[in-house]
Amino acid sequence: MALTEIEYGSLASSEVMNNNFEYLDNKISDVSESLTSTAATINSNIATINSSMAAMGEELNQAIEDLDSDLTEASETSFSENGLYITTYTNGTSWYREYFSDKEKTTRVWIEQGGQTWQNNYVSYIKTMSNTNYNIKVQDINNTYIEGAKPANFSTTGFTPNFRYGSNLRWAVAGV
């Protein structure tokens, strides 16, 4: 059955009117059923997605816990087997990294430290070196390595940069 068009201003029989109402009622019912079915499908998909996301969240949390456990185990076993107990420090432009052979960090096997000086002042190391058998690297502000920049007055506690290299120097030392 189709919708019967009624011209404006004309009279329609009750049969035409009833047929039109029945047609519209059927269309409304069809659309309603379609919407209900679509909503049920969407709700089912949402429930499936929620379930999948919850399962993935649990798997992700477990993976994070496993990774954390693996890292803890690695730091306790692998690092100790290789003597890689490390302490690091940074404060502004000053920094150091110490390597120890024991977990208690009493036997230092290597240290790297560095910083920046602005006026060729005496550079005091954050950590005292064990001896003067270490390397000094000095760079100017453009990060250009300065050849032969190891000063004559270096000690286990610091050094004075050579004045000819300027007043804004970055430095690093490495040794024991």
Number of C-alpha atoms within 10 A of each C-alpha: 7 9 13 12 10 13 8 6 6 7 9 12 10 9 9 14 16 11 16 18 13 15 16 14 11 12 12 12 12 12 11 12 12 12 12 12 12 12 12 12 12 12 12 12 12 12 12 12 12 12 12 12 12 12 12 12 12 12 12 12 12 12 12 12 12 12 12 12 12 12 13 12 12 13 14 13 12 13 16 15 13 10 16 18 21 17 12 12 11 12 8 7 10 17 18 20 16 21 19 19 19 18 14 8 15 9 12 16 17 16 22 20 22 23 21 21 19 11 12 18 13 14 17 15 20 15 16 13 21 16 11 13 12 16 12 19 16 25 19 16 14 9 10 11 14 13 9 9 16 16 14 10 11 16 18 16 16 18 19 17 24 16 11 8 14 15 17 15 21 21 20 18 19 18 17 19
